[in-house]
Every structure is written in structure tokens, then in C-alpha cells.
Amino acid sequence: MGTAIGDILPLALGVAISPIPIIAVILMLFSKNARSTSLGFLIGWFLGVAVVATVVVFVADPAQQATGGEESPLYGIVHVLLGLLLIIAAQRNWKKRPKPGEDVAMPKWMSSIDTMTAGKAIGLGALLSGVNPKNLALIVAAGVAIAAGGLNTTQTIIVLIIFIIIACASVAAPVFIFLILGEKAVPTLNSWKTWLTNNNATVMTILFLIFGFMVLGKGIGALIGG
């Protein structure tokens, strides 16, 4: 189980480090429906990660079982494809970065956050966590890694829970800080929002490259080793 946890930890961190969703939940905390929308967004984020990861594990597990405990070709192929996609995403993200002096463009849906309902926040959280290409690639890689870990049912559930908690931590942190500290948390949250807004392109490009080569390397190693 320790090996499986080691495999999924960096992938969970990659999901957690998502500037746009963190900015979104901070903006929700400054809106008139702060509690309901921010908690709704957190619930949606949790559901998106949990559902996709669980589905991948239980789809990939039979293929792993068929190999008699050895790493299946599926593990290597999936990791190679996901790694290449992440590296391509890094190149595209860097090309689209704002030029010096340009305003940082945020997604248009952010302008509707102030009037967003809890239900829409849940849906948005699920989309940004489970359908966002970067997160989807990392969650799929984590699910395949868990399925390839040779774990029993209890161990699989434990590793899944660890992955989900870490992947949700960055979105949960602003919500709980605000709920605990109230208005005292505003300056801290504002500084986080400003930094993430100004550095979103750089952060995402670095993440894409790091995790792209990491996932690609695991895939190549599994295919060569197999």
C-alpha cells in the first residue's frame, strides 16, 4: 500500500494546485451567498474527484487482475498518453500567457459568481475538478496507479480516500479559513487571489510540464519493464 500512496501523492497535489478553482472559491467567499456557494462548490469539487477516481479504479482493476498481479500494458499506455497530453497542454498554456503589461483574462463565468446559487456552484465544482483536462488526466493516472497496486478492497478504499482528501485540500482551505476566521480572513484570501491571478499561466505551465514528464516516464518505464 505504501508504494501506491507514493504513486498517487504527487498526482493528488497536481489536482489540488489549481489556481482558477481556488480563485473562484475565494470570489464566492466575497459574494452575498458566501456560505452556500462556497460549500456547494467544495461539495461539487469533492464529488467530481471522488466519482472519476472511483470509476477509473473499478474499470482498470479487472484489466490488472487479468495480468495475475503484474503491471498490465494498460498502465503504461494510459500513462504515456496522459503524459504527452499534459506536455502539449504546457506548450499551449505558455503560448496563451498574457504579455507584459496586459491584463490577466479570467473565465467569463467568474462574472456571474456574485449571483450564483448553491446548485450551480456544485455543478461548477464538479466540472472543474472531474472534467477539467489537467485534473482529469491526473485523476485517471491516479486511478490506474491504484488499480495496478495489487491492493485488497480495504487498502484500495484507504488509498482512494487519501487521494481525494489531498486533491480537495486547496479548495477546502479557503472555505474553512473563512468560516473559522470570518472577516479577519479577507486580507489573506485577497492576497492569495491576487498572486494566483497574476501567476496562473506560469503555475499551470510548470505543473503541466512536471506532471507530464513524470506520468510519461512512469508509462515508458512500465512498457519497457513489461
Secondary structure, DSSP 8 states (H G I E B T S, - for coil): -HHHHHHHHHHHHHHH--HHHHHHHHHHHTSTTHHHHHHHHHHHHHHHHHHHHHHHHHHHHHHHHTTTTS--HHHHHHHHHHHHHHHHHHHHHHHTS--TT------GGGGGGGG--HHHHHHHHHIIIIISHHHHHHHHHHHHHHHTT---HHHHHHHHHHHHHHHHHHHHHHHHHHHHHGGGGHHHHHHHHHHHHHHHHHHHHHHHHHHHHHHHHHHHHHHHH-
